[in-house]
Amino acid sequence: MRQAGVLDVGCHSALLTVVRLRPGTVLEPVFSRKVRLRLHETLDGQGRLEKAGMKSVERAVAEAVTADPRLRGPEVFAFATSVIRDAPNRDEVIARVARTTGTRLRVLAGEEEARLAYVAARRWAGPTAGQLLVLDIGGGTVEIASGTGDQPRIVNSLPLGARRITRDWLPGGTLPSRRRLAEVLQHLGESLEAVPGLPQAQPGGRVLACSKTFEQLARLAAAQSRTPRTKRRLTLPQLRTAVSLLADEAPSRRAKLPGISRHRAEQSLAGALIAQALMEACGAKSVEICPWSTREGLLLEHLGVAPTPVRHPPPRPRL
């Protein structure tokens, strides 16, 4: 029986996911192991991982890949997200992890992460979904993809992630003044408006949000409206209410709000502002929460469930 695994090393965790493919089943979980990380606390002023951060990545990868001795069969695709990908010393980090754990982390370009998130969302939404707009908020970047087929027609990756906006505009997750909310939204809006051909929500199409940021905001909104069934959907008015609620709380108290996890509390306000700006810029009045993203896109392609894109070689130069 075919199975595959993905080790996703991000800012907050290293997550090993192993699945197998059964007839009539898309992805059946076999094993999952999460090791918590707090890499944003180990970055210097230039975004380099300090020694403490590198050691924590080594430990997390080693702990994840040796968690179950039965996991020797599946091919594990190990990759690092933007916190390592964008670090000036990423080659040193990757080399150290490979030397100490035997696992070599790969890095995916932001546009590739957007493509894979779309592939996963397309499969999750089903064959009759039609036009899709996929939004994904990460720590360092935001991914946007849209299309009508198995592969997206447009992909964008923008340096507007929750960790980056927190660092640049809301240090420590704190709000220096109410005016700063408008300033951050203006910066985000202008950055998105500058993107040529930014995908828009289409009549009859679906807008899927593929990230923990959107998922936690939807849970917060559902708790506030006392309608648990709505936690799989988030409207723009609900999101604006969530922004105000998060802005009124200190970072240490946001984790006590429904749906907001402790390790994401500091970045939760920035994440909500990014989500609002994204939806406004793309003309989306609401989003559906999709539990699949880049990780599942990789698993689908490794198992052959989703077709991989045809990559044509570059044209040979004329002599």
C-alpha positions, 0 to 999 in steps of 0.5 A: 500500500502506497504511503508518503510522508512530509516533514514541515519545519516552520516557525512554530513547529516541526510536523511530520505527517505520514499518510497512505492511499487507499481505494476510495480514500484520498489521504488516510493518516498513518502517523503524525508527530509535532515538535513545538518550536519558537524560531521567531524568538531566536532571530537576530535583527537581520533575520538570521537564526542564532545558535539557539534557533539552529539547535532547536531545529536540529532537536525538533527534526531528530525527534520527529524523524525518529519518533516511530521506528516503523516509519522507514518505508515512506519517502519523507519530503522534508522542507522548511518554510519562510523563517528558514528559507529567508534567513541569511544563514539558511545554508548553514542551518540546513547543513547543520541539520543534515549533518546531525540528523541525516535529514536534508531540509529543502526550501520551496519558493513562495510561488511553489508554496502557493501552487501546492496550496492551490493543488491541495485546496482544489482536491479538497473542494472537489471536482465540481468546485469551478473557479477557486481563489486560495489565500494562505497567510504564513509567518513571512509571506502571503500566498495567493493562487487562483484558477479553474483547473488542477493547476492554478493560472495565477500564483503570488507570494508576497512578503506580508506574513504575520511574523514580518508584519508583527516585527516591522509594525507591531513589535512584541505584538503590542499596539502603540496606538489605534492610529497604528491599525489604520497605518498597517491596513494602509501599508497592506492595502497599498502593497496588495494594490501594487500587485499586477493582476491581483486575483479577484473573487468571482461570482459563483466561485469559491474563496478558500483560506488555507492557514492556521491564521484564518482557522483560528480567526474563524474559531474566534468569530464563531465563539463571539457569535455563539454559532459553532457551525460557522467556524468553517466560514469567516465573513469580512464583518466578523473579521473586522470585529475580530481585529477590534477584539484582538487590538483591545487585548495585550498579547499575553491575554489574547491566548485566553480568547477562544480559538487563539493558541498561545504560541500564535497570540503575539502574531494574531493581531497582525494575522487578522489585519493581513486577513482583512486586507487580503479579503478587501483587496481580492473582493472577498466578502467571506472565505471557507476554511480549508484544512489542506495547504502546502503540506497536503499538496506535496503529499498528493503529488508524491502519491500521484493523486494530483497531477504534477505540472508539465515543466517545459525545458527552456528554449535552446539558444539559437546559434 
